[in-house]
Amino acid sequence: MTVHSNRPHSNSAAVHCGQCGKRTSLVEPGILAAGIVVAALGLHSGFSFAAESAVAPAMAPVAAPPGGEYKLDKSHASLILRASHMGFSTYTTRFSRFDSELTFDPKNLPASKIVTTIDASSFEMDAAPQMCLDIMKGPQMLDTAKYAQITFKSERVRMTGSKTMEITGTLTLHGVTRPMVLSATYNGGYAGMPQMDPNARVGFSAHGSLKRSDFGMTFGVPAPGTTMGVGDLVELSIEAEFTGPALPAPAAGAHE
């Protein structure tokens, strides 16, 4: 990400992230064709030639997830941000430490509620110069020393389809609280899987956007009519799985 100050003397302080080059290897047509044939045979036989001699047991049906309190499964969650970099590319960043609590009602999704807390200092940029990270985490932008947490609290859920919804809530960022709307999809879930996943699990995808200038972060915003700087509009992409109530124990005397 490149960050520019609107002040004239700061133009020389622009910070540029490196570019990664990729080398393309050449493959002889004959070898490539043989590889395609082998891959096709493997797919046809169930991804493994060993499938002819060993058939995996059928997976038992799973029950629908129950209502209740759910916690974020941090190993299956991501929070990605994207913003324009001088109009040349859409730069991707992320927060790596965040937590979320979900009150889930599968029979009445609009009654569900969510609270998310983000560690502002966990902002990450791939291969970024330290100067760039210092600016992003310093007083000119996130100011993580002063505003350590970013929070989102839902206030209302409006269904837009059988599994799609708009989640309206408040986002507190850089000491400023403003309304925010996320477009979300309920991806499904289950009550658990014996010997594999002993707790209920549900998954959601969500997308939204904000203008950082609305939260007092105007450093490097391009002048009107230009793209020279870091875009004001920040797009958010969220993937999250949550674990909930434990799978009920089998009834006494039930067969395995």
Protein Blocks (a to p, Z undefined) as FASTA:
>chain_A
ZZddfbfklmmmpccddddddddddddfklmmmmmmmmmmmmmnoopaklmmoccddddd
dddddeddddddfklccddddddehhlaccddddfbdcddddddfklmmlpccdddddfk
lpccehiafklmmmmmmmklnommlmmbccdddfbdcdfbfkbccddddddeehiacddd
dddddebdcebjehklmcccddddddddddfklnopaghpacehiabdcdfbdcdddddd
ddddddddddehiaZZ
